[in-house]
Amino acid sequence: MFLPFLVFFLSFVSSLPLSLQSETALLAPIFKDLSTRQYTVQIYLKNPLQPTKLLLDLGASFSWLDCYQNYSSTAYHHIPCNASLCASLSSLACSNCYDSPGPACGNDTCALFPENPITRKATIANAIVDTLALPTTDGSTQGPLGLIPEYIFSCSTTFLLQGLANGVTGLAALGQSDYSLPVQVSTAFSSPRYFALCLSGSSSDPGVVFLGTSGPYYVNSETDLSKSLIYTPLILNPIGSTVITYDHKPSDEYFVGLTAIKVNGKPVQLNASLLTVDENGTGGTKISTVHPYTLLETSIYKAFTALFVSEASALNLTAVTSGVKPFDVCYAVNDVISTRVGPGVPTVDMVMQNDDVFWRVFGSNSMVRMGGEEGEVWCLGFVDGGPNARTSMVIGGHQMEDNLLQFDLQSKRLGFSSSILVRGTSCANFNFTSNKILK
């Protein structure tokens, strides 16, 4: 189990001599908070190193941390406003402070605008540099810590934590920016610009993110998931959707070129133009870890759910009379058979550049178990995103669980496995218990 190992591991942290090596891959555990359905990642920050729990945001440009509560480090420093690093951060402001000097207070300091993706609130705060460490990995187990002494992120004020999971003190950004966590890891260790995400569907055991490696990715002793990926190009959205607008700066979120949605092999009848990103940044399909369920623009949602209900009826499944918020289509648990890939319901295919390239969604990812007025039900885990949705389809966290997603930032492509439950394993099976001597 992960928790006993974490206690054992932390007892060694303060005494470990850590060093930088080239071509090093790192990893971090990813947990799901059941009350918020948010995904969090465990990293080590500051000097001496301290375990830090952050919201995982796949599309954010830079990480941020509350610097007003219990920030203690001997290694932090600010970035001067006239430094070239400040300009490369797309800073829009220079900060001055009249309180006591500290991480959150400095004069002539490069300032950023950290954002909370849940509440859509933002603030101005100092950019900061401090020490970060994560466990190294050979793709199959966890090794000694790897150190990044000059990790760049932003401070934030405490109010920005509103709406986030208990114990979270900031945000870990995995977007395409040069200052996201994956890119800074790859830069520091001269590693390939890859990372891979495997969100766990378990309520207790974590998933994993691999940083700075194109593989192998073992989530048990036998299966290297890097060998079974299907690839599709990542699409550039020319306009970002951040709260603070940055002129001429494209989005750092991950968009893919979805061309069709099928249910049991039958195409959903939809307006294909909605699946294309236009010059204003509207439309298209993106992948998001801050949305728990997939969002569909209203016309797509109605056509999709209608086809799903029709195909489910062919399996002798009849929807209950009332849904369970936020879902509209639900089935009595006792009416749905169980399979190794979840409830036995129609499959959903997200078709990419051609009919041979599709991400298959089985019942484990399409259905969500809920308690309703008519007893326990399985609900179709897709949500109406509204008629004026900026992005026509947002693939949410539930649909990503127990799927391996590889983000190749060098070739601008996404590799995906579809459900690894088919292979008899899950994202909760990574071996976090290291058998290596830490020295």
C-alpha positions in Angstrom: 0.0 0.0 0.0 1.1 3.5 -0.7 0.5 5.1 2.7 2.9 3.0 4.8 5.6 3.5 2.3 5.1 7.3 2.3 5.7 7.3 6.1 8.8 5.2 5.6 10.0 7.3 2.7 9.6 10.7 4.4 11.8 9.6 7.3 14.7 9.5 4.9 14.0 12.8 3.0 15.8 15.2 5.2 19.0 13.1 5.2 19.3 12.2 1.5 22.1 13.8 -0.5 20.3 14.6 -3.8 22.0 15.1 -7.1 21.1 16.0 -10.7 21.7 13.4 -13.4 21.0 13.8 -17.1 18.3 11.7 -18.9 16.5 11.1 -15.6 12.8 10.3 -15.4 10.7 11.3 -12.4 7.3 10.4 -11.2 4.6 11.4 -8.7 1.5 9.8 -7.2 -1.9 11.1 -8.2 -4.8 10.8 -5.8 -8.5 11.4 -6.3 -10.4 13.4 -3.6 -13.8 11.8 -3.3 -15.6 14.8 -1.9 -14.6 17.2 -4.8 -13.6 14.6 -7.5 -10.5 16.6 -8.0 -7.1 15.0 -8.7 -4.1 16.0 -6.5 -0.4 15.3 -6.9 2.2 14.9 -4.1 5.5 16.7 -4.7 8.3 18.0 -2.5 9.1 21.7 -2.3 11.4 24.1 -0.4 14.6 23.6 1.6 14.4 21.5 3.7 12.0 19.5 1.5 8.4 19.4 2.5 5.6 17.2 1.1 3.2 19.4 -0.8 -0.3 18.5 -2.0 -1.3 20.4 -5.2 -4.4 20.3 -7.5 -3.4 18.6 -10.8 -4.3 20.9 -13.7 -3.4 19.4 -17.1 -3.9 22.6 -19.0 -2.4 25.3 -16.7 0.7 27.3 -17.8 2.6 27.5 -14.5 2.3 26.1 -11.0 1.4 28.2 -7.9 1.5 27.9 -4.2 0.0 29.7 -1.2 2.9 31.7 0.2 1.0 33.4 3.0 0.6 30.3 5.2 3.5 28.4 6.7 6.0 29.1 3.9 9.4 28.3 5.3 12.4 27.8 3.0 16.1 28.8 3.0 16.3 28.4 -0.8 13.7 30.7 -2.3 14.4 33.9 -4.3 12.5 36.3 -6.4 12.9 37.2 -10.1 13.8 40.9 -10.8 11.5 42.7 -13.2 14.2 43.5 -15.7 15.5 39.9 -15.9 15.1 38.1 -19.2 13.5 35.2 -17.2 10.7 37.6 -16.2 10.0 38.6 -19.9 9.9 34.9 -20.9 7.3 34.3 -18.3 4.9 36.6 -20.1 4.7 38.7 -17.0 2.2 41.6 -17.2 3.2 43.4 -14.0 6.1 44.4 -11.7 5.4 43.9 -8.0 6.3 46.1 -5.0 5.5 45.3 -1.4 5.5 47.4 1.8 5.1 44.6 4.3 7.9 42.5 5.8 10.0 40.8 3.2 9.3 37.2 2.5 8.2 34.8 -0.3 5.0 36.7 -0.9 6.6 40.2 -0.5 9.4 41.7 -2.5 10.2 44.9 -4.4 11.0 45.2 -8.1 9.8 41.6 -8.4 8.4 39.8 -11.5 4.7 39.2 -11.0 2.3 36.6 -12.4 -1.5 36.1 -12.3 -2.2 32.6 -10.8 -5.7 31.3 -11.4 -8.0 28.8 -9.7 -9.6 26.8 -12.5 -12.5 25.7 -10.3 -13.7 29.1 -9.2 -12.3 31.0 -12.2 -10.7 33.5 -9.9 -7.3 35.1 -10.3 -4.9 37.3 -8.3 -1.5 39.0 -8.8 1.4 37.5 -7.0 5.2 37.2 -7.1 7.0 34.8 -9.3 9.3 32.7 -7.1 12.2 30.2 -7.5 12.7 27.4 -5.0 13.7 23.8 -4.7 11.6 20.9 -6.0 12.2 17.2 -5.7 10.4 14.1 -7.0 11.3 10.4 -7.0 13.2 9.0 -9.9 11.9 6.0 -11.8 13.0 3.3 -14.3 9.4 3.0 -15.4 8.6 0.1 -13.1 9.4 1.3 -9.5 10.3 4.3 -7.5 13.9 5.3 -6.8 15.8 8.0 -4.9 14.7 11.6 -5.2 15.8 13.8 -8.1 16.4 17.5 -7.3 15.5 20.6 -9.3 17.2 23.5 -7.3 15.7 26.3 -9.5 12.1 25.4 -9.9 10.0 28.4 -11.1 6.4 28.9 -10.0 4.1 31.6 -8.6 3.0 32.6 -5.1 -0.6 33.1 -4.5 -2.9 34.5 -1.8 -4.8 32.1 0.5 -8.2 33.0 -0.9 -7.3 31.3 -4.2 -7.5 28.0 -2.5 -11.3 28.3 -2.2 -13.1 25.4 -3.7 -10.1 23.1 -3.8 -9.7 19.8 -2.0 -8.8 19.7 1.7 -5.1 20.0 2.3 -4.3 21.4 -1.1 -2.0 24.4 -1.0 -1.6 25.2 -4.6 -1.7 24.0 -8.2 0.6 21.8 -10.3 0.5 22.9 -14.0 1.0 20.3 -16.7 0.3 22.5 -19.7 2.4 23.2 -22.8 4.2 26.2 -21.4 7.9 26.2 -20.9 7.3 26.7 -17.2 4.9 23.8 -16.6 6.0 21.0 -14.3 6.8 18.5 -17.1 8.7 20.9 -19.2 10.8 22.2 -16.3 11.6 18.5 -15.3 12.7 17.8 -18.9 14.8 20.9 -19.1 16.5 20.3 -15.7 17.4 16.7 -16.5 18.0 17.0 -20.3 15.2 14.4 -20.6 12.8 14.0 -23.5 9.8 16.3 -23.5 7.3 13.6 -22.7 5.0 12.9 -19.8 2.4 10.2 -19.2 -0.7 10.3 -17.0 -2.5 7.3 -15.5 -5.4 8.4 -13.3 -6.6 5.8 -10.8 -10.2 4.8 -10.6 -9.5 3.6 -7.0 -10.9 5.5 -4.1 -7.8 4.8 -2.0 -4.8 3.8 -4.2 -3.0 6.4 -6.3 -2.4 6.7 -10.0 0.9 8.0 -11.4 2.4 10.6 -13.6 5.7 9.8 -15.4 7.8 12.9 -16.3 10.7 13.2 -18.8 10.3 9.7 -20.4 8.7 8.2 -23.4 8.6 4.8 -21.6 8.6 2.2 -20.4 5.5 2.6 -18.2 4.8 -0.4 -16.1 1.7 -0.5 -13.9 2.4 -4.1 -13.0 5.5 -6.3 -13.4 4.6 -7.5 -16.9 2.8 -4.8 -18.9 4.7 -1.9 -20.6 1.9 0.4 -21.6 4.2 2.5 -23.9 4.1 -0.4 -26.4 0.4 -0.3 -27.0 -0.4 3.4 -27.6 -2.4 4.8 -30.5 -1.3 8.3 -31.6 -3.2 11.4 -32.7 -1.9 15.0 -33.3 -2.3 17.6 -30.6 -4.1 20.6 -32.0 -3.1 24.2 -31.3 -5.9 26.5 -30.1 -4.8 30.0 -31.1 -6.6 31.8 -28.2 -6.2 30.9 -24.5 -9.1 30.7 -22.2 -7.4 32.0 -19.0 -9.1 34.6 -16.8 -6.4 37.1 -17.5 -6.0 37.7 -21.3 -2.6 37.5 -22.9 -2.4 39.0 -26.3 -1.2 36.8 -29.1 -0.6 33.9 -26.8 -2.1 30.5 -27.8 -3.7 28.2 -25.3 -1.4 25.9 -23.3 -4.3 23.3 -23.0 -4.3 20.1 -24.9 -6.7 19.9 -27.8 -7.2 16.9 -30.1 -8.8 16.6 -33.5 -11.9 14.6 -32.7 -13.9 14.0 -35.9 -16.8 11.8 -34.7 -18.4 10.1 -31.7 -19.9 6.6 -32.1 -22.0 4.5 -29.8 -21.8 0.8 -30.5 -20.2 1.7 -33.9 -23.0 4.0 -34.9 -22.1 7.7 -35.5 -23.8 10.5 -33.4 -25.4 12.9 -35.8 -23.9 16.3 -35.0 -22.7 19.5 -36.6 -19.1 18.6 -37.5 -18.1 22.3 -37.5 -18.4 22.2 -33.7 -15.5 19.8 -33.5 -13.1 22.3 -35.2 -11.3 25.1 -33.3 -12.0 28.4 -35.1 -9.9 31.6 -35.3 -11.5 32.8 -32.0 -10.5 29.7 -30.1 -14.1 28.4 -30.0 -15.1 24.8 -30.6 -13.0 21.7 -30.7 -12.1 19.0 -28.1 -9.8 19.4 -25.1 -8.7 17.1 -22.3 -9.0 18.4 -18.7 -8.3 17.0 -15.3 -10.2 19.8 -13.5 -13.6 18.7 -15.0 -14.7 15.4 -13.3 -16.9 14.4 -16.2 -16.9 15.0 -20.0 -18.8 18.1 -21.1 -20.7 18.2 -24.4 -22.2 21.2 -26.2 -25.9 21.0 -25.9 -26.8 19.8 -29.4 -24.0 17.2 -29.3 -25.2 16.1 -25.8 -28.8 15.6 -26.9 -27.9 13.6 -30.0 -25.3 11.5 -28.0 -27.6 10.6 -25.1 -30.5 9.8 -27.5 -28.4 7.4 -29.4 -27.0 5.9 -26.2 -30.5 5.3 -24.8 -31.5 3.7 -28.1 -28.5 1.3 -28.2 -29.0 0.5 -24.5 -32.6 -0.5 -25.1 -31.3 -3.1 -27.5 -29.5 -4.6 -24.5 -32.9 -4.6 -22.6 -31.8 -1.6 -20.5 -34.5 0.9 -19.7 -33.6 4.2 -18.2 -35.2 5.1 -14.8 -37.7 7.9 -14.9 -35.5 10.5 -13.2 -31.7 11.2 -13.4 -29.4 12.0 -10.6 -27.7 15.4 -10.9 -25.6 16.3 -12.8 -26.7 13.3 -15.0 -29.8 12.8 -17.0 -29.6 9.1 -18.1 -29.5 6.4 -15.4 -30.2 2.7 -15.2 -31.0 0.5 -12.1 -27.8 -1.2 -10.9 -29.5 -4.6 -10.8 -30.5 -4.3 -14.5 -26.9 -3.9 -15.7 -24.5 -6.8 -15.9 -20.9 -6.5 -14.7 -17.8 -7.1 -16.9 -14.1 -6.7 -16.3 -14.3 -3.3 -18.0 -17.2 -2.1 -15.9 -21.0 -2.1 -16.4 -22.2 -3.9 -19.5 -23.4 -0.9 -21.6 -22.9 0.3 -25.2 -19.3 1.3 -26.0 -18.5 4.9 -26.9 -15.8 5.6 -29.5 -14.1 9.0 -29.7 -12.9 9.0 -33.3 -9.8 11.0 -34.1 -8.2 11.7 -37.6 -9.7 8.6 -39.2 -12.0 5.7 -38.4 -9.0 3.5 -37.5 -7.9 5.9 -34.7 -10.4 5.9 -31.9 -10.4 6.1 -28.1 -12.8 3.4 -26.9 -14.8 4.1 -23.7 -16.2 1.1 -21.9 -18.7 1.1 -19.0 -16.0 1.7 -16.3 -15.4 5.1 -17.9 -18.8 5.9 -19.3 -20.9 5.1 -16.3 -20.9 6.5 -12.7 -22.6 4.8 -9.8 -25.0 7.0 -7.9 -27.6 6.8 -5.2 -31.0 8.0 -6.5 -34.7 8.2 -5.5 -35.2 4.8 -7.2 -32.2 3.1 -5.5 -28.6 2.6 -6.7 -28.2 3.5 -10.4 -25.5 3.6 -13.0 -25.6 7.0 -14.7 -24.2 8.0 -18.1 -21.2 10.1 -17.0 -21.5 12.9 -19.6 -22.8 16.3 -18.8 -24.6 19.0 -20.8 -22.0 21.8 -21.3 -24.6 24.4 -22.5 -25.5 25.8 -25.9 -22.8 28.4 -26.0 -19.9 26.3 -24.7 -16.6 27.7 -25.7 -15.2 24.2 -26.1 -17.6 21.8 -27.7 -16.2 18.7 -25.9 -14.1 18.6 -22.8 -12.9 15.1 -21.9 -13.1 14.9 -18.1 -11.2 13.0 -15.5 -13.7 10.1 -15.1 -13.3 9.2 -18.8 -9.5 9.2 -18.3 -9.3 6.9 -15.3 -7.4 3.6 -15.9 -6.3 4.9 -19.3 -2.6 5.7 -20.1 -2.2 9.1 -21.8 1.2 10.0 -23.1 1.8 13.7 -24.0 4.6 14.0 -26.6 5.5 17.7 -26.4 8.4 17.2 -28.9 6.2 15.8 -31.8 3.0 17.5 -30.6 1.0 14.3 -30.3 -1.1 12.4 -27.8 -0.7 8.6 -27.3 -3.6 6.8 -25.7 -4.2 3.3 -24.6 -8.0 3.1 -24.0 -8.9 1.2 -20.9 -6.1 -0.8 -19.4 -8.6 -2.9 -17.5 -8.8 -4.9 -20.8 -5.2 -5.9 -20.1 -6.0 -7.1 -16.6 -4.3 -4.1 -14.8 -5.2 -0.6 -13.6 -3.5 2.7 -12.9 -3.5 1.9 -9.2 -1.1 -1.0 -9.7 2.1 1.0 -10.0 4.8 -0.2 -7.6 5.4 2.8 -5.3 7.3 0.6 -2.8 10.9 1.0 -3.8 13.3 -1.8 -3.2 16.3 0.4 -4.0 18.7 1.6 -1.4 18.5 5.4 -0.9 21.9 6.9 -0.5 
